[in-house]
């Protein structure tokens, strides 16, 4: 056990019970803990059936897409996808027929039959069973993501699914095993990996601009408390239910995804272990009490064990770099997805906007220096599609760039940017943080979903060395 790990365990509250003994007891599974099923799932070992990292599936000239779940995110995706060349939208599925019809009306170009599947809870299975689809695009509430993705892959479809990909360690492994068995891509739709500053810092890191990466930070800080209680925005109050039953970082991938790419996680590096703590809930229960006074539907939520308003999680990587993540979706704070990279030669941080870069402790670069840096280091994908993506939109263009890149990879038979190992390792932070919070911020090992292949896997292409042939339809 190294000095860094020993220090980390000490800070996590293990000093005084015997560092080595306590840790070994946890790892062997002899000590009972709160939420022990999470620790047991995280400690299981599996054997890789196939390495999906770098795997190039056969080319698909015309990608036939079916959408499951077309509320806020899914319906916007239908509109974006209809503007990408080489795409045919063959089906749209939602339990609410009106939502499926509204999503179909958002299609911008011709040639999309968009059959409606609606009315029954399991109509999505009918779509997955049919032969008219190459890609199933899933934008339902979180708990259905893994089940739907696994079913679609088992029926011969590639999958793109919204974040997080899964909410349990077990389902993270099931996604990995199914993708390896079927050789179907399982791509998590982490749009923040396609934001412009994040892509700039990724290219800077790859070019050695930061030197060795010492520390990174990421976050999702977004006051959406009122939406928990708005059924029009959260079907069946699904996000309220998540926050009433789980305490941890429930939405880690916006922050950790771009950082993992900078640190080459799953492609030359891996996350080793993490520790997490949450504040108490100062706000959600009070809101539930307030809402229950006028709406009896919220009476059942009063005094539920709500998630703490803020969660802070710390991660150590194999390279020795550290990561700090924050999650806060209830406090009245300005929106922030903190993206911070601190190296031995340079420093970058976004939020407050705009993103800034420094090469010393005195101050950040001025506007002229930043412009020169961007001209030199903006990656090829942004030069190719960045301006068009901004025009079409979706969180400033990053949503469209994400969708376009996925389709371009499928059409050209290229490895996808974010594979199933990314989906699993970024999503698993959620349940692991729950375990750590419930056990006094004890550390927990992060599973290696690549089964050791991280040592040889290559980073993904951000300069369009291959591909880049897919048109945009306006």
N, C-alpha and C positions, 0 to 999 in steps of 0.2 A: 504494500500500500504506500503510495507516494506521499510526499509532504503536503502537496496541494490538497489531495483527497483527505488526508488526516485532518488538516486544518478546517476543511469544509465540514466534515462530520462534527468536529468540535463545535463550530459555530452553529450547527443545526441542533445542538442540544444533546449530543451523545457523550460529551465529556463527563466524567463522574459515574458512568455505568460501565466504563471500559470500552475504549474506542474499538479495538480490534474484535473483542468478544461480541460486543453489541452488533457490529456490522456483519460479522460472520453469521451470527444467529439469525439476523434478518434474511441474509442471502440463502441460508439453508432452509428457510421456511419453518423454523421451529418456534418462532415467537409470533403469537397471535397479535394482530393489529386491527385498528378500525379500517373498515372497507377492505378487509383482507383479500377479497376476491381480486381486487385490482393488483395487489402485490403478487399474488399467485399467478395471475395471467402474465404479468410483466416478466416473471422469472422463468417461464416456460421456454424451452429451446425447440427450434424447428430446423428442418433441413431444406435448403433451397432446391426447388425442382427445375428452375431455369432462371437465368439472370435477365430481367426485363430492362435493366439499365443499359442504354445504348442499343436496344433491340429495334430493328427497322422492320415493321410489319409490311406486308405486300401493299403496293400502291393501290389507291382507290381514286380513279379519275374523277368520278362524281360521288361525293360523300352524301349519302342519304341519311338525313337526321330526323330523330324523333325526340320530342321534348316531353318531359314528365315534370309537372309542377310549373304553372305559369302565372304565379302571383306577381309580386313586384320584380324580382330578379329574372324569373323565367320568361316573362313576356317581353322584357327589354332584350333578352338574348335572342328571342325569335326575330325581332326587328333587325338586330345587328347581323345575325346569320344570313338573313335574306339578302344582304348586300355584299356577300362574299361569293366570288365566282367559284363554280364547281361544287355548289351546295344545292341540294334539293330537300326542302322540308316536307317530309312525307306524313308526319303525324304530330298531333298536339294532344296531350293528355292532362286532365285535371279533374279532381272530384267535383269541382264546380263547373258545370257546363258553360256558364256565362263567362268564366275566366278563360276557358279554352277558346271560345268564340271571339272574345276581345283580343286575345293574343294573335289569332289568325288574322284579324283585321289590321294588325300592325305590320304585316308582311309588306315590304316595299317594292318587290320585283315580281315578275311573272314566273310561271313554271313550278309553283309549289302547291301540290294537291292538298297537303295539310289536313288529312283525315282527323276528325275529332273523336277522341276517346274520353267519355265523360259519364258520370252518373254512378258508377260502381267503384268501390274502394280499390278493387284489384284490376281495373281496366288496364293499368300500366303493364300488367303481365301479358295481356293480349298483344300489346305493342311489341314487347320484347320477344315474343314467340314468333312473330311474323318475319318473313324473309326480306321485306322491303326496307330494311334499316342496316346501316353500317355503324352508326354512332348514336348512342342514347345520351341525351343531355338532361341531367337531373338537377332540379332546383326546388325540391320540396323542403319541408322542415327537417332538421338534423337527424332525428332518429331513424328516418327512412333511407338516408343516403346509402349506407352500407348494404342493407338488404336489397335495394333496387339495383345497385351497381353489381353486386355478386350475381343476381339473377340474370341481368343483361349479359354479363360476360359469359356465363354458363350457356347462354343461348346465342353465342357467336357474335356479340356486339362489342365494339370499343365503347368506353364509357368516359364521359366528362361529368363530374359531379361537383356541386357547390361545397363550400367549406362549412364546417370541418368534414372530412371524408367519413369519419366515424366518431362515435362518442365513447367507445369502450376499447380496451386493449385487445380483447378477443376479436372484435370486428376489424381492427387494424390488421391483425394477422390473417383473418379470413380474406380480406381484400388482396393482400399480398399473395397468398396461396392460390387464390382463384385466378389472378392475373398471370401468375407463373404457369399454372396448369393449362389455361386456355390460350395463352400467348395473345391476350387482348389487352390493349392499353387501358389503364385506369388513371385518368388525368384529373387531379383536383384543380378546380377553377380558382386558383389564387391570383386574382387580378393585380394585387400590389407588386408582384414580381415583374409586372410590365409597366409600372409607373416610371416616368422618365428619369427622375433623379436616382431611383433605385437601380435602374439599368446603367446609369452613368457610374455610380459607385461600384457596381459589379465589374464593369470593364476596367475601371481604375485599379481595383483590387487585383484583377487578373494580370494587369500590366506592371504590378509591383509598386504602384504609386504610393500606397499606404505603408509599404514595408511589410513587416510581420504584423498580422492582426492581433491585437492584444485583447480588445473588448468590444462588444457590440450591444446595442440596445434596440428594442422594438416594442411597439405598443398598439393597443386598440383602445382609444379613449374617445368615447362618443356618447353623449347624453341622449339615450333613447328610452328613458324610463316611461314616459307617457305612452309610448307605442306598445309597451307590454300589456296595457289595458285597453287597447284599441283593436277590436276583432277584424276591422277592415284592413289593418296593417299586419296583424299577426293572426292568421287563421287558427281558430280554436284556441287562441291565447297560448300557442305553443312555446313562445319564448318566455312568457311568464312561468309556465310550468317548468322549463329548464332551470330558471333561476330560483325556483321554489324548492328544488330537490337536489341541486348539485352546488358544491362550494369549491371553486377553484378558478383557473383561467379557462373559461368555457369557449373562448374564441381566440385561440393563440396564433392562427396561421398568418394573419395580416402582418403581424410583427415578426414572427420567427421565419417565415418563408423567404423573404429577400435576404435576411441575415444568413440563413443556412446556405443560400447560393453563394454569398460572399465568402463564407468559411469553407466552402466545398463539401458540406455535409452530404454523405452518401456517395461522394465522388472524390475520395482522397482524405476524408476526415469523417468523424462521426460524433454524435452527442453521447457522452458517457453517463452522466447522472444529473439529477436536478433536485432542488428543494423549493418549497413554495409556502407562502403564507398569505392569509386574507385578513383584512380588517373585519370588524363586525358589520352587520347591516344597520346602517343609520337611516335608510331611506325607503327601501322597497316595502317593508311591512307597514310603515306609516302610510304609504300611498295606498296599499291594499285596504287598510282600515278606512281611509278617506273615501275610496271608491265604493266600499261595501255599504256605506251609509245610504247610498242612493241606488245601488245595483246589487241585488242579492246574489248574483253570480259570483261575486268576489268574496263573499263571506267565507267560503272554504279556504281561501288563501291567507286569511288573517292568522298571524302567529306561525306561519310555516317557517321552516329553517332556511330562510333566504340566504343566498350567496352574499358574502361580504362585498361592500361597495367597491373596494379595490383589491386586486390580487397582484402580488409581486412574486415572480418566479426566477430563480437563478439556475443556470446550466453551465456545466464544464464540458468542453469538447476534448477529443483525443489530442488535438494539437496544442492544448493548453490555453486556448482562448476561452474567454467567459462571455456569457450572454445574460442579459437581464430583460425580462418581459414584464409589461404592465397590462392589466385589463381593468377597465372601468367604464361601464355603460349606464351609470345612474347619476353620477355627480355632475353639478352644473359647471363643467369645465369646457374650455374651447376644444374643438375637435383636434385630435392629434394621433398620428400613427408613428410616433417617434421612430426615425430610422437613423441610427448613429453607428458609425464605424470609427474606431480609434486604433491607429497603428503606430508603429515605431517611427514613421516618417511623416504621416499626415493624419488629418481628422476630418470627418464629414458628419453633418447633422441636418436633418429636415424636421420641421415643426419646432418653433414657429416657421411658417413659410416666409420666403423661399428657402430651398436647401442651400446650405453654405459649406464651404470647404476651407480648411486652414492648413498651413504647412509649418506653423510655429505657434508658440503660446501667446503671441501678442495680439493677433486679430485675424478675422476671416479675410479671404480674398475679396477684392473689390469687384465691381461689375465687369470691368474690362478684362481682368484676369480670369474671371469665371467664364466669360464668353470664349476666350481663347482655349480654356481647358475643355469646354464642351465641344468646340469645333474639332479638337484633337481626339477626344476620347468617347464621343457619343457612338454607341455601337451600331453596327450595320442595320439591325432590325428597325431602329428608330429612324435612321436616315431613309430607309425604304418606305416605311408605312406610317411613321409617327405623325406627319401632318394630316394625312387622310384620316387617321384614327381620331385625331382631335376634332376634325370636321364632323365625323359621324357620331362620336361621343361615347358615353358610358364611362362615368367617373373620369372625365377629362381626356378620354381616349384609351386608357389602359385596358378597359373591358374589350374594346374592339380589337386592339392589338393582340390580346390573349386569344380571342376566338379565331382571328385570322391566322395566327401562328399555328394553332392546333390543326386547322383545316389544311394549311400548307404542308405541315408534316405528314398528315395522312395521305394527301394527294401525291406527294413526292416520295412516299415510302421512307421517311426519315424518323430517327428516334425522336420521341416527344421531349419537350423541355422539362416537364414535371412528370415523373413516372410514379408508379404505385408506391415505391419506397419513400418518395417525398410525401405523398398523400398520407402514408401511415405514420412516418416519423414526426411530421409537423402536427398531425391531428392528435397523436397519442399524448402530447403535452397536456391536453385537457384532463383525461382521467388520471394521469400520473400526478397532476397538481392537486386533484381532489384527494388522493391518498395522502400526499405530503401535508396538506392543510389539516386533514383529520388526525394526523399523527404528530402534531407539534412541530411541523416543518422538517421532519426527518428526510434524509435524502433517499431517492429511489433510482435504481438503474433504469436507463432508457434502452429499450430493446433495440438490437441491431437488426432491422428488418431486411438488410441486404445479406445477412448471414456471412459476413466477412468480405463480400465482394466490393465493399466501399474502398478497399485498398487499391483496386485496379480500375474501378469505374472512371470514365472520363467525364469532364464537365460538358454541359450542353452548349450548343452553338448559338451565340447571340449576334454573330456578324453575317449570317446568311451565306456561309461558305457553300452550302448546298441549299437548294430550294429557292424560295422567294418568287415563285412563278405564278402564284395565285392572284387573280385580278380582284379589284374592288369595283362593285357595281353601284353607280350613283344615279 
